[in-house]
Amino acid sequence: MGQLARGEIVVERLTGTRVIVIRAAPTVEDATTVRFPDGRMEDRFEFELARLQSFFDLMRDLATASLEWPAYAVEYGPRPARSLL
């Protein structure tokens, strides 16, 4: 994931809560101090945190999904109408 920087906003993977990095750990094995929206400060390991997706990442995911969708539509396709009688 790379080194986190002080002041960076990241997401806690377990809860999806956005937190701000208060003290970045010098190594991956050390804990990083983060502050939650309610004001409490806790230590988290780097694998417990994830960077926020950028606008470019979101647009890429949307484009990929829109390109894959027609394949699913053809696979399942429209069904023939059944008579109610």
C-alpha positions as CSV (number, residue, x, y, z in Angstrom):
1,M,0.0,0.0,0.0
2,G,2.9,2.3,0.5
3,Q,3.8,4.7,3.4
4,L,0.9,6.6,4.9
5,A,1.4,10.3,5.5
6,R,0.3,12.4,8.5
7,G,-3.0,14.1,7.7
8,E,-4.0,11.6,5.0
9,I,-7.6,10.4,5.1
10,V,-8.0,6.6,4.9
11,V,-10.7,4.0,5.4
12,E,-10.6,1.4,8.2
13,R,-11.2,-1.8,6.3
14,L,-13.3,-3.5,9.0
15,T,-15.9,-0.9,9.5
16,G,-15.5,1.3,6.4
17,T,-15.1,4.4,8.6
18,R,-13.0,7.2,7.4
19,V,-10.2,8.2,9.7
20,I,-7.3,10.6,9.6
21,V,-3.7,9.6,10.1
22,I,-2.2,11.4,13.2
23,R,1.1,9.6,13.4
24,A,2.4,7.5,10.6
25,A,4.3,4.3,11.5
26,P,8.0,4.3,10.4
27,T,7.7,0.6,9.4
28,V,4.9,-1.7,8.4
29,E,5.2,-3.7,11.6
30,D,4.5,-0.6,13.8
31,A,1.1,0.7,14.5
32,T,-0.2,3.9,13.0
33,T,-2.2,6.3,15.2
34,V,-5.5,7.4,13.6
35,R,-8.4,9.7,14.8
36,F,-12.0,8.7,14.3
37,P,-14.8,11.1,13.5
38,D,-16.0,10.9,17.1
39,G,-12.6,12.2,18.4
40,R,-11.1,9.0,19.8
41,M,-7.6,8.1,18.8
42,E,-6.5,4.5,18.3
43,D,-3.6,2.6,16.9
44,R,-4.1,0.5,13.7
45,F,-1.7,-1.6,11.7
46,E,-1.3,-0.6,8.1
47,F,-3.1,-3.7,6.7
48,E,-6.2,-2.5,8.6
49,L,-6.4,0.7,6.6
50,A,-7.0,1.4,2.9
51,R,-6.6,4.5,0.8
52,L,-9.7,6.2,-0.5
53,Q,-10.5,5.6,-4.2
54,S,-9.8,8.5,-6.4
55,F,-12.3,9.9,-9.0
56,F,-10.3,8.2,-11.7
57,D,-10.6,4.8,-10.0
58,L,-14.4,5.2,-9.7
59,M,-14.7,6.2,-13.4
60,R,-12.6,3.2,-14.4
61,D,-14.8,0.8,-12.4
62,L,-17.9,2.3,-13.9
63,A,-16.6,2.0,-17.4
64,T,-15.5,-1.6,-16.8
65,A,-18.9,-2.5,-15.4
66,S,-20.7,-0.8,-18.4
67,L,-18.6,-2.7,-20.9
68,E,-19.2,-6.0,-19.1
69,W,-23.0,-5.5,-18.7
70,P,-24.0,-6.3,-22.4
71,A,-22.3,-9.7,-22.1
72,Y,-24.5,-10.6,-19.1
73,A,-27.6,-9.3,-20.9
74,V,-26.9,-11.5,-24.0
75,E,-26.2,-14.5,-21.8
76,Y,-29.5,-14.3,-20.0
77,G,-31.4,-12.5,-22.8
78,P,-35.0,-11.7,-23.1
79,R,-37.4,-14.5,-22.4
80,P,-40.3,-15.4,-24.8
81,A,-43.7,-14.2,-23.6
82,R,-45.9,-17.0,-22.2
83,S,-49.6,-17.1,-22.8
84,L,-51.8,-16.6,-19.8
85,L,-54.4,-19.0,-21.1
